[in-house]
Amino acid sequence: MTSSHMSPVSFVRPMIDTELAAFVASRRPLLLKIGAELEPVLAALDTMINGGKRLRPTFCYWGWRGAGGREEPGLYTAAAALELLQACALIHDDVIDNSDTRRGRPAMHRRLAALHRDSGWHGDSEQFGRGAAILLGDLCLAWCEDMYQSSALPPEALAAGRVPFDLMRTEVMAGQYLDLVEQARGADTVDAALRVMRFKSAKYTVEQPLHLGAALAGRHAELASAYTAYGIPLGVAFQLRDDVLGVFGDPEETGKPAGDDLREGKRTVLVAETLRRAGRADAEEFRRLLGDPDLGPEEVAWMRSLIADSGALEACEARIADYVADATRALENDAIADDARSALADLIVAATARKH
């Protein structure tokens, strides 16, 4: 049980950090034996996995506790494997979006492009950075599998966890593809944005980690519906909040320049609501600017004003509140152990609180 002064994330994080550091350290000699050139790649990976909220391992842990699981070192190893999956997803996502930064630092492909440039190597530095980042993301995906399988949980528990563990990897890749398709189509409907959000974020961030925890504890069949009723609305609310912060958030908090989601042309619910509510001329101008990587501060300010003045921001806040209410009601299910129910309630606040 969490102590009164410790959040559910803070309670889990030290063990996850320890497991990740130990796993990467165990793989380091193998990579360096292959070639000393891999040292800067390992350094880049260390930087990547040392940041982040650790939400997916946290939901896995409390999914386990909600299923009656007790302290078990192997559980932390299996849960920490989700951070390597997250590293893969973020590295690839930044390549796809051509993002410059991640968590306040250069995105992985930018960092590896700088390695090429600073080393004076032949060829195009940006192309090298993208290729190297894709390979590092692939390595993280492979290591995610290795780390899960190497955890000290009983074989029958790991086998039971296979269904959600494998499914979440498929869903997040499929959700990423849907995101690409919707951007290519220029889709700007709320329904299209919500479908991407469900698979790329909600199921991957909250629902499937909870299912994994329940499966590892041997109670997936009993708790699957309760965890879905909680996980999907919370996962959508979390992504809606992230989308709001992507436009209105403090760069010191988000680690990205203000309005970066607008420069990247992300087809979010916030954007869809704006286009639906704005007048025709404003909507056309908004569409014209959306996705322009060279948007200046004045253009970003105008787009933000339109989002707010059209009522789109208020509509997204209302959606977040509704989804939070749905997730909160789902915790009334007595099948979830009491101490986990309290932690999962705290996680609703942690995942959706305003930070702007």
Salt bridges, closest charged atoms under 4 A:
ASP17 OD2 - ARG13 NE 3.42
ASP17 OD1 - ARG54 NE 2.85
GLU39 OE2 - ARG28 NH1 3.30
ASP46 OD2 - ARG28 NH2 2.70
GLU71 OE2 - ARG65 NH1 3.31
GLU83 OE1 - ARG54 NH1 2.82
ASP93 OD1 - LYS200 NZ 3.43
ASP94 OD1 - ARG102 NH2 2.71
ASP100 OD1 - ARG110 NE 2.79
GLU126 OE1 - ARG110 NH1 3.01
GLU126 OE2 - ARG117 NH1 3.39
ASP138 OD1 - HIS92 NE2 3.52
GLU145 OE2 - ARG162 NH2 2.51
GLU145 OE1 - ARG169 NH2 3.23
ASP166 OD1 - ARG162 NH1 2.94
ASP166 OD1 - ARG169 NH2 2.51
GLU171 OE2 - LYS203 NZ 3.60
ASP179 OD2 - LYS200 NZ 2.72
GLU182 OE2 - ARG185 NH1 3.43
GLU182 OE2 - ARG195 NH2 3.19
ASP188 OD2 - ARG287 NH2 2.85
GLU207 OE1 - LYS203 NZ 2.88
GLU207 OE2 - HIS211 NE2 3.89
GLU222 OE1 - ARG219 NH2 3.20
ASP260 OD1 - ARG263 NH1 3.84
ASP261 OD1 - LYS266 NZ 3.44
GLU264 OE2 - LYS256 NZ 3.57
GLU264 OE1 - LYS266 NZ 3.58
GLU273 OE1 - ARG276 NH2 2.84
GLU273 OE1 - ARG277 NE 2.95
GLU273 OE2 - ARG319 NE 3.28
GLU285 OE2 - ARG288 NH2 2.79
GLU317 OE1 - ARG241 NH2 2.86
GLU317 OE1 - ARG354 NH2 3.54
ASP326 OD1 - ARG329 NH2 2.28
ASP334 OD1 - ARG341 NH1 3.72
ASP338 OD1 - ARG341 NH2 2.73
ASP339 OD2 - ARG65 NH2 2.61
